[in-house]
């Protein structure tokens, strides 16, 4: 009897089993072992046998390199070799201790060409060790009597060659059911299985960014399926992750149309419902030859707080006189000095269309600036743009007093700053449309040029990078590089004891565009008594779906049925 890998007496046997965890072709050539305690009269007799499929065994034969080299077979985690040591000799004293055993030979992995399996739900479990264990257990049940009828002869000698017909047929059946069983085991951890959640979301009909979606996102969509369906037909399908909602919370996940087009965080996307007044033929608004804006498409948040949402307000003083500003409703108060030296801005009592009112006092030469103060980080107020699209930037201003002192010091100027996707300002972001001058300011005029108490609508054109003209026009710039992803406006009004009102900062895409906008559907429709119209500007990054297919899916599943939707692909 052998205990603890030790052979004590003559005639005792020690059997060791080796099961290499490999899948491929094995060709044995020899062995080495290490036994402690062997002498001339204290020896062992070595034998081995090979087991495959956990059932078929060979007869014991002497362990020699020559006999081992006869074994060459393809195995799938189902190969095991047993080595038996029997103590021999005339010396019955002492003991023989087994230390280790090693096989030598060649191994080459095999890659079976199974295109159907590799495209199926079983692709990750096929030829795995777990699958082999399940397959062997199932095959054993089929091989033994009790399931398959006895008249199907097999198992008389447990010989694989003798039962080759049974083995070929029923091992295939066992593998197929093993794959099904192995796949079913995955449902125990459904919420942590990426592939199952992916298939679940796809089969439910939700559209996802197939190239960039993680396990957390899939889990969220699977658990909030009905919420996603309720968002269809609303503006929620256009919202990006992190967008601030009306209730003060952030949107937890990209809208479904964002996911369908694979819109990147820095990509431009605009959606606007066309006002009814723009659907009839009207000179200056809509007509067959009109090539202006798509109605009231506006990228800004609204008309009441638009300047404050798009920029910060700060002061510049030539004589370093300190002053501050505050909102009349006291929602935000900042004081730097006495009230007489303070810049005020307040809501007008005339309603939404009057904007804000500003004035300075105490003979202070100062500038009120709406924009970014030097290196201030205003990434949360960025206006996203696409360099392949042209925009009109506009606002309205009314001067209530020209100011005192040197009239040449009373100025109004307006420009923009450009930033890349990382929020870094680009100093060469814009040029004149003839490309001869790096420039970021649209205009600078003397306040004295404007009639008091009269609203002026300031309009400026920012052309796309494809714009090409030999004539430089006033109030027009163009993108100078494709790296621009965001812009910020910068309005500056300077003077002594002046007052003014501003309102309606808007950034609108222009439908005339360039080569990317030569689709006739991007011009106004000019239908009389027409239904709802919606303009959508978006870049399709989904390589698996054509532009036409994304439009078909959007119209069928994501957008309202009573709306005619016109896509501009950037």
C-alpha positions in Angstrom: 0.0 0.0 0.0 1.3 3.5 -0.9 0.6 6.4 1.4 1.5 10.1 0.9 3.3 9.4 -2.4 5.5 6.8 -0.5 5.8 3.1 -1.5 6.5 1.0 1.6 6.5 -2.7 0.8 7.3 -4.9 -2.2 4.2 -5.2 -4.4 2.7 -1.9 -3.3 1.4 0.3 -6.2 1.3 4.1 -6.6 -0.8 5.6 -9.4 -0.5 9.2 -10.4 -2.8 11.0 -12.9 -1.8 13.8 -15.2 -4.4 15.9 -17.0 -2.8 18.7 -19.2 -5.3 21.6 -19.7 -4.7 22.0 -23.4 -6.7 21.9 -26.6 -4.9 20.8 -29.7 -2.7 18.1 -31.1 -0.4 16.2 -28.7 2.5 14.0 -29.8 4.4 12.4 -26.9 8.1 11.5 -27.2 9.3 10.6 -23.7 9.3 11.3 -19.9 11.4 12.0 -16.9 10.6 11.3 -13.3 12.2 11.6 -9.9 12.0 9.0 -7.1 13.9 9.1 -3.9 15.1 5.8 -2.2 15.9 3.7 -5.3 18.8 1.2 -5.0 20.0 -1.8 -6.9 17.7 -4.1 -4.8 15.0 -1.5 -4.1 13.4 -0.7 -7.5 10.0 0.0 -9.2 8.3 -1.3 -12.4 6.7 1.6 -14.4 3.5 1.3 -16.5 1.1 3.8 -18.1 -2.2 4.0 -19.8 -4.0 6.9 -21.6 -7.7 7.9 -21.0 -9.7 10.0 -23.5 -13.2 11.4 -23.2 -13.1 10.3 -19.6 -14.3 6.8 -20.7 -12.0 5.2 -23.2 -8.9 3.7 -21.7 -6.0 1.6 -23.0 -4.5 -1.5 -21.3 -1.6 -0.9 -19.0 1.8 -1.1 -20.8 5.3 -0.6 -19.8 6.4 3.0 -19.5 9.1 3.6 -22.1 9.8 6.4 -24.5 9.1 4.1 -27.4 5.6 3.2 -26.2 4.8 6.9 -25.3 5.8 8.0 -28.8 3.0 5.9 -30.3 0.5 8.4 -28.9 -0.5 11.3 -31.2 -4.0 12.6 -31.1 -6.1 15.8 -31.1 -7.5 16.4 -27.7 -9.9 19.1 -26.2 -9.2 19.2 -22.5 -10.1 15.5 -22.4 -6.7 13.9 -22.3 -5.4 12.2 -19.2 -2.4 9.8 -18.6 -2.1 7.5 -15.6 1.3 6.2 -14.4 1.6 3.2 -12.1 4.7 2.5 -10.0 4.9 -1.1 -8.6 7.6 -1.7 -6.0 10.0 -4.6 -6.9 13.4 -6.0 -5.8 14.6 -8.0 -2.9 15.1 -5.3 -0.3 11.9 -4.7 1.7 13.5 -2.1 4.0 13.1 1.6 3.7 10.7 3.4 1.4 10.5 4.9 -2.0 9.3 8.5 -2.2 7.7 9.9 -5.4 8.8 13.5 -6.2 7.7 14.5 -9.7 6.9 13.3 -13.2 7.2 15.2 -16.5 6.1 14.4 -20.1 8.0 15.6 -23.2 6.7 15.9 -26.7 5.2 18.3 -29.2 2.0 20.4 -29.0 0.3 22.5 -31.6 -3.0 24.3 -31.1 -5.8 23.8 -33.6 -8.2 26.4 -34.8 -11.2 24.7 -36.2 -12.9 26.6 -39.0 -16.4 26.9 -37.7 -17.8 30.2 -39.1 -21.4 29.5 -38.1 -20.4 28.8 -34.4 -18.1 31.8 -34.3 -20.9 34.1 -35.4 -23.4 32.6 -32.9 -24.1 33.2 -29.2 -21.8 30.2 -28.4 -18.6 31.8 -29.9 -17.0 32.5 -26.5 -17.7 29.1 -24.9 -16.8 26.8 -27.8 -13.7 24.7 -27.0 -13.4 26.0 -23.5 -12.4 23.8 -20.5 -15.8 24.2 -18.8 -17.6 23.2 -22.0 -15.4 20.1 -22.3 -16.3 19.0 -18.7 -20.0 19.4 -19.4 -19.6 17.6 -22.7 -17.8 14.6 -21.2 -20.4 14.3 -18.5 -23.2 14.3 -21.0 -21.4 11.8 -23.3 -20.9 9.4 -20.4 -24.6 9.4 -19.7 -25.3 8.6 -23.3 -22.6 6.0 -23.5 -23.8 4.0 -20.5 -27.1 2.2 -20.6 -30.2 4.0 -19.4 -30.7 6.8 -22.0 -29.9 5.4 -25.4 -31.5 2.1 -26.3 -29.5 -1.0 -25.7 -29.8 -2.2 -29.3 -27.4 0.6 -30.2 -24.4 -1.4 -29.3 -21.5 0.1 -27.5 -19.3 -0.1 -24.4 -18.4 -3.8 -24.5 -14.7 -3.1 -24.2 -14.7 0.7 -23.6 -12.7 1.0 -26.8 -12.9 4.2 -28.8 -11.9 2.5 -32.1 -14.5 -0.2 -31.6 -17.3 2.3 -30.8 -16.1 5.0 -33.3 -19.5 5.2 -35.0 -21.3 5.8 -31.7 -18.7 8.3 -30.6 -18.8 10.4 -33.7 -22.6 10.8 -33.6 -23.3 11.1 -29.9 -20.2 13.2 -29.0 -21.5 15.8 -31.5 -24.9 15.7 -29.8 -23.3 16.0 -26.4 -21.2 19.0 -27.5 -24.3 20.8 -28.9 -26.3 20.3 -25.7 -23.3 21.2 -23.6 -23.0 24.5 -25.5 -26.7 25.2 -24.7 -26.3 24.3 -21.1 -23.1 26.4 -20.8 -24.8 29.3 -22.3 -27.8 29.0 -19.9 -25.4 29.2 -16.9 -24.6 32.8 -18.0 -28.1 33.9 -17.0 -27.3 33.5 -13.4 -25.1 36.6 -13.7 -27.3 38.4 -16.3 -26.6 41.9 -15.1 -22.8 41.5 -15.3 -22.7 39.8 -18.7 -21.9 42.3 -21.4 -23.0 40.2 -24.4 -26.3 39.2 -22.8 -27.1 42.8 -21.9 -26.0 43.9 -25.4 -28.4 41.4 -27.1 -31.2 42.3 -24.6 -31.0 46.0 -25.5 -30.7 45.4 -29.2 -33.6 42.9 -29.3 -35.8 45.4 -27.4 -35.3 47.8 -30.3 -33.3 50.4 -28.5 -30.6 52.2 -30.6 -27.1 52.4 -29.1 -23.6 53.5 -29.9 -22.3 50.1 -30.9 -18.7 51.2 -31.0 -18.5 52.8 -27.6 -20.9 51.5 -25.0 -19.8 50.0 -21.6 -21.4 47.5 -19.2 -22.8 50.3 -17.0 -24.6 51.9 -19.9 -26.1 48.6 -21.1 -27.3 47.9 -17.6 -28.9 51.3 -17.4 -30.7 50.9 -20.8 -31.9 47.4 -19.9 -33.4 48.6 -16.6 -34.9 51.8 -18.0 -36.4 50.5 -21.2 -39.8 52.0 -20.8 -38.2 55.4 -19.9 -36.3 55.3 -23.2 -39.6 54.6 -25.1 -41.3 57.5 -23.3 -38.6 59.8 -24.5 -39.2 59.1 -28.1 -41.0 61.9 -29.9 -39.6 64.5 -27.5 -36.5 66.6 -27.3 -35.0 64.1 -24.9 -33.7 62.0 -27.8 -31.4 65.0 -28.7 -29.9 65.5 -25.2 -26.3 64.6 -24.5 -25.2 63.0 -21.3 -24.7 65.6 -18.5 -27.2 68.1 -20.0 -28.9 70.0 -17.2 -32.6 69.3 -17.1 -35.4 71.7 -16.0 -35.7 70.0 -12.6 -32.0 70.7 -11.9 -30.8 67.2 -12.5 -28.4 66.0 -15.2 -29.3 63.8 -18.0 -27.9 60.4 -17.1 -27.4 59.0 -20.6 -27.1 60.2 -24.2 -30.5 60.5 -26.0 -31.4 57.8 -28.5 -30.8 59.9 -31.6 -27.4 60.8 -30.2 -26.6 57.1 -29.9 -28.0 56.3 -33.3 -25.7 58.8 -35.0 -22.8 58.0 -32.6 -22.5 61.8 -31.9 -19.2 62.6 -30.1 -19.2 64.9 -27.1 -17.6 67.7 -29.1 -19.7 67.3 -32.2 -22.3 69.8 -33.2 -26.0 68.8 -33.2 -28.9 71.2 -33.6 -32.6 70.6 -33.6 -35.3 73.3 -34.0 -39.0 73.3 -34.8 -39.8 75.8 -37.5 -42.2 78.5 -36.4 -45.5 78.4 -38.3 -45.0 81.9 -39.6 -41.9 80.7 -41.6 -43.8 78.0 -43.5 -45.7 80.4 -45.8 -44.1 82.4 -48.6 -42.9 85.6 -47.1 -40.2 87.9 -48.4 -37.2 88.0 -46.0 -38.4 84.9 -44.2 -39.4 82.1 -46.7 -39.7 81.9 -50.5 -38.5 79.7 -53.3 -35.4 81.8 -53.7 -34.7 82.5 -50.0 -31.3 81.3 -48.8 -31.2 82.7 -45.3 -31.8 80.9 -42.0 -34.0 77.9 -41.3 -36.7 79.9 -39.6 -36.0 80.3 -35.9 -33.3 77.8 -35.5 -31.3 79.1 -32.5 -28.5 77.4 -30.6 -28.9 79.6 -27.6 -30.8 78.8 -24.5 -33.4 81.6 -24.6 -33.7 85.4 -24.9 -33.9 86.5 -21.3 -30.6 85.4 -19.8 -28.8 84.5 -23.0 -25.8 86.9 -22.6 -25.3 85.7 -19.0 -25.5 82.1 -20.0 -23.1 82.5 -22.8 -20.5 84.7 -21.0 -19.4 86.2 -17.8 -19.8 90.0 -17.1 -16.7 91.8 -15.8 -15.4 95.3 -15.7 -12.3 97.1 -17.1 -11.4 100.6 -15.7 -8.7 102.8 -17.3 -8.1 104.7 -14.0 -8.4 101.6 -11.9 -11.5 102.9 -10.2 -13.2 100.0 -8.5 -16.8 99.2 -9.3 -19.1 96.2 -9.4 -22.5 95.1 -10.6 -25.6 93.5 -9.3 -28.9 92.1 -10.5 -31.9 94.2 -9.4 -33.8 91.1 -8.1 -30.8 90.5 -5.8 -30.3 87.0 -7.1 -26.6 87.7 -7.5 -24.8 90.6 -5.7 -21.2 91.7 -6.1 -19.9 95.0 -4.7 -16.3 96.3 -5.1 -16.9 99.9 -4.0 -19.5 102.6 -3.5 -23.0 102.4 -5.1 -22.4 105.5 -7.2 -19.4 103.8 -8.8 -21.4 100.6 -9.5 -22.4 99.1 -12.9 -26.0 98.0 -12.6 -27.9 95.6 -14.8 -31.5 94.9 -14.3 -34.5 93.4 -16.0 -36.7 95.9 -17.7 -40.4 96.1 -16.7 -41.6 96.0 -20.3 -41.4 92.2 -20.7 -39.3 89.5 -22.3 -38.4 91.5 -25.4 -36.5 94.3 -23.7 -33.4 92.5 -22.5 -31.2 94.0 -19.8 -30.4 97.6 -18.8 -26.9 98.8 -17.9 -25.5 102.2 -17.0 -22.4 103.6 -15.2 -22.1 106.7 -13.1 -19.8 109.1 -11.3 -17.9 110.1 -14.4 -16.1 106.8 -14.5 -14.5 105.7 -17.8 -15.1 102.0 -17.8 -15.9 99.1 -20.0 -18.7 96.5 -19.5 -17.5 93.2 -21.1 -19.6 90.1 -21.7 -17.2 87.4 -22.4 -14.2 85.4 -21.0 -12.0 87.4 -18.6 -8.4 86.6 -19.6 -7.7 82.9 -18.8 -11.0 82.2 -17.1 -12.4 78.7 -17.7 -15.9 79.0 -19.2 -16.2 75.6 -20.7 -19.6 75.2 -19.1 -20.8 78.1 -21.3 -19.2 76.9 -24.6 -21.4 77.1 -27.7 -20.6 74.0 -29.8 -20.0 74.6 -33.5 -19.0 72.6 -36.6 -16.4 74.1 -38.9 -18.3 72.7 -42.0 -21.3 74.8 -41.2 -21.8 78.6 -41.5 -23.5 80.6 -38.7 -25.1 83.9 -38.2 -24.4 85.5 -34.8 -26.7 88.4 -33.8 -27.9 90.5 -30.9 -29.9 93.7 -30.4 -28.7 96.8 -28.6 -30.4 100.2 -27.8 -28.5 103.2 -26.4 -30.3 105.4 -23.9 -27.4 107.9 -23.6 -24.2 108.6 -25.5 -22.2 109.4 -22.4 -20.1 112.3 -21.4 -16.4 113.2 -21.7 -14.4 112.5 -24.9 -16.8 111.0 -27.4 -14.0 109.0 -29.0 -13.8 106.9 -25.8 -17.4 105.8 -26.2 -17.1 102.5 -28.2 -19.0 99.3 -28.8 -17.2 96.2 -30.2 -18.1 92.6 -30.7 -16.0 89.5 -31.5 -15.7 85.8 -30.7 -13.1 83.4 -29.3 -12.5 79.8 -30.6 -11.6 76.7 -28.6 -10.6 73.2 -29.4 -12.2 70.0 -28.0 -10.1 70.3 -24.9 -11.2 73.9 -24.2 -7.8 75.4 -25.2 -8.2 78.8 -26.9 -6.8 78.9 -30.5 -5.3 82.3 -31.4 -5.6 81.7 -35.1 -9.2 80.4 -35.0 -10.7 82.9 -37.4 -9.7 85.0 -40.4 -11.2 87.5 -42.8 -13.0 85.6 -45.6 -10.2 86.5 -48.0 -7.9 84.7 -45.6 -5.4 87.6 -45.6 -5.8 88.5 -41.9 -6.1 86.6 -38.6 -9.0 88.3 -36.9 -11.5 87.6 -34.1 -13.4 90.9 -33.9 -16.4 91.5 -36.2 -16.6 95.3 -35.7 -15.8 98.3 -33.4 -17.9 101.5 -33.7 -18.4 104.7 -31.9 -21.5 104.9 -29.8 -22.2 108.4 -31.2 -23.1 106.7 -34.6 -26.3 105.3 -33.1 -29.6 107.0 -32.7 -30.8 107.0 -29.1 -33.8 104.9 -28.0 -33.6 102.9 -31.2 -33.1 99.1 -31.3 -30.3 98.0 -33.6 -30.0 94.4 -34.6 -26.4 93.5 -35.1 -25.8 90.6 -37.5 -22.5 88.9 -38.2 -21.6 85.9 -40.4 -19.1 83.2 -39.5 -18.4 81.2 -42.6 -17.4 77.6 -42.8 -13.8 76.5 -43.7 -14.8 75.9 -47.3 -15.8 79.5 -47.9 -13.5 81.0 -50.5 -13.7 84.7 -51.5 -11.2 87.3 -52.7 -13.3 90.1 -51.2 -13.2 90.8 -47.5 -16.6 92.0 -46.2 -17.4 93.8 -43.0 -19.0 91.9 -40.2 -17.9 88.6 -41.7 -15.3 86.1 -40.6 -14.5 82.5 -41.4 -13.2 79.4 -39.6 -9.5 79.1 -40.1 -9.0 75.6 -38.8 -11.1 72.4 -38.4 -9.9 72.1 -34.8 -12.5 74.6 -33.6 -15.2 72.9 -31.6 -16.5 75.7 -29.4 -16.9 79.5 -29.4 -17.7 82.2 -26.9 -19.0 85.7 -27.8 -17.3 88.8 -26.5 -19.2 92.1 -26.4 -17.6 95.2 -25.0 -19.2 98.6 -24.4 -17.0 101.5 -23.2 -17.7 105.0 -22.1 -18.6 107.6 -19.4 -22.0 107.7 -17.8 -23.7 105.8 -20.6 -26.7 103.5 -20.5 -27.9 100.9 -22.9 -30.1 97.8 -23.2 -29.2 94.5 -24.9 -31.2 91.4 -25.8 -31.6 88.3 -28.1 -28.1 86.8 -28.5 -28.6 84.2 -31.2 -26.4 81.7 -33.0 -28.1 80.3 -36.1 -26.9 77.9 -38.8 -27.2 79.2 -42.4 -29.0 77.0 -44.9 -27.1 78.2 -48.0 -23.9 76.6 -46.6 -21.4 75.1 -49.1 -20.9 71.7 -50.7 -22.2 69.9 -47.7 -25.5 71.8 -47.9 -26.3 71.4 -51.6 -29.1 69.0 -50.9 -32.3 70.6 -52.1 -34.1 69.6 -48.9 -32.0 72.0 -46.9 -33.7 75.0 -48.5 -37.0 76.2 -47.0 -40.0 74.2 -48.1 -42.4 77.1 -48.7 -45.6 75.1 -48.3 -48.8 76.9 -47.6 -50.9 75.4 -44.8 -48.0 73.0 -44.1 -47.6 70.8 -41.1 -44.8 70.9 -38.6 -41.3 71.2 -39.8 -38.1 70.4 -37.9 -34.6 71.1 -38.9 -31.8 68.8 -37.7 -28.1 69.4 -38.1 -26.0 66.4 -37.2 -22.8 64.5 -38.0 -23.2 60.8 -38.6 -20.3 58.8 -37.0 -22.1 55.5 -37.3 -20.1 53.4 -39.7 -22.7 50.6 -39.7 -25.6 52.7 -40.9 -25.9 54.9 -44.0 -27.1 58.5 -43.8 -30.3 57.5 -45.5 -30.9 54.7 -43.0 -30.3 56.9 -40.0 -33.0 59.3 -41.4 -35.4 56.5 -42.0 -34.9 55.1 -38.4 -35.2 58.6 -36.9 -38.4 59.3 -38.7 -40.0 55.9 -38.0 -39.0 55.5 -34.3 -37.6 58.6 -32.7 -39.3 61.7 -34.0 -43.0 62.7 -33.9 -45.2 61.4 -36.7 -46.8 64.8 -37.3 -43.4 66.4 -38.1 -41.6 66.7 -41.4 -37.9 66.4 -40.5 -35.1 67.8 -42.7 -31.6 66.6 -41.9 -28.4 68.4 -42.7 -25.5 66.0 -42.4 -22.3 67.8 -41.4 
